[in-house]
């Protein structure tokens, strides 16, 4: 009787988890934290958050929601005019004063400038509680057609630039004994993605960095290293993606209905931060299943990836957005 009872309990628990996963737009730990964990408004209020890539896309929505949580913000990217626009909206949507939001232009490629940028933040706020690494670019090109200059740029921007800033800020955090570094990674940091070999390499490198730092600094209870991995999100990442040559941009579709809403993605990132989740996966279904299958059934996932990848490559060669088969119209694409 006891064996039958516990078998039934196990089956019910398994079915509950499957039901939760089917309805989820984040991994199960993240969904649990959203339902029962700390809220961003309470956990993040008053913290100094340095956000890179803040001028658009996920970064812009992160800035708005962080401001609504009462965080003091450092907004960084190369586009100072756009940062000022984001700052204005942050002030309109929150009770922050102008002095609570610092616009700090930053070029991740210019690593020699990062020390002075950090000093500017410390002069203004005196500390950095959270470094939110969101800056970077994607890629849409075949590996054999892609110049080495593009691959080098991807690694220097997405990886080396993030490493440089993270190392500087972490030293200050370790001295104070407290701080959180968040890396906005990607499903491309977990799985292989066709037409994005250089991008995948840079994101896999960031995943390795986070995994190593979580262990290396794990004995310091006040230091947290978090890795957030979104799937496709409605943003400008494809519009601004590298292609086979520097200066050439990829075709893209204005129809992004198949992708997660940017505001929802930002909300889930804040929940991960508020609950110190070391690694989180964020995506609408059915794409959320992809990293699960990749991790637990890798041979099956590679077979599925071959089928999807073939269609993406055909679209690219035809001058379409690589993901056009997700949309209702495959012909309304643009190239700039």
HELIX and SHEET records of a PDB file:
HELIX    1   1 UNK A    2  UNK A   23  1                                  22    
HELIX    2   2 UNK A   28  UNK A   36  1                                   9    
HELIX    3   3 UNK A   40  UNK A   43  1                                   4    
HELIX    4   4 UNK A   57  UNK A   68  1                                  12    
HELIX    5   5 UNK A   80  UNK A   92  1                                  13    
HELIX    6   6 UNK A   98  UNK A  100  5                                   3    
HELIX    7   7 UNK A  111  UNK A  113  5                                   3    
HELIX    8   8 UNK A  114  UNK A  125  1                                  12    
HELIX    9   9 UNK A  143  UNK A  145  5                                   3    
HELIX   10  10 UNK A  148  UNK A  154  1                                   7    
HELIX   11  11 UNK A  155  UNK A  160  3                                   6    
HELIX   12  12 UNK A  161  UNK A  176  1                                  16    
HELIX   13  13 UNK A  187  UNK A  189  5                                   3    
HELIX   14  14 UNK A  197  UNK A  216  1                                  20    
HELIX   15  15 UNK A  262  UNK A  274  1                                  13    
HELIX   16  16 UNK A  288  UNK A  296  1                                   9    
HELIX   17  17 UNK A  298  UNK A  317  1                                  20    
HELIX   18  18 UNK A  324  UNK A  326  5                                   3    
SHEET    1   A 7 UNK A 101  UNK A 103  0                                        
SHEET    2   A 7 UNK A  72  UNK A  76  1                                        
SHEET    3   A 7 UNK A  48  UNK A  52  1                                        
SHEET    4   A 7 UNK A 130  UNK A 133  1                                        
SHEET    5   A 7 UNK A 179  UNK A 184  1                                        
SHEET    6   A 7 UNK A 223  UNK A 230  1                                        
SHEET    7   A 7 UNK A 279  UNK A 282  1                                        
SHEET    1   B 2 UNK A 252  UNK A 253  0                                        
SHEET    2   B 2 UNK A 333  UNK A 334 -1                                        
END                                                                             
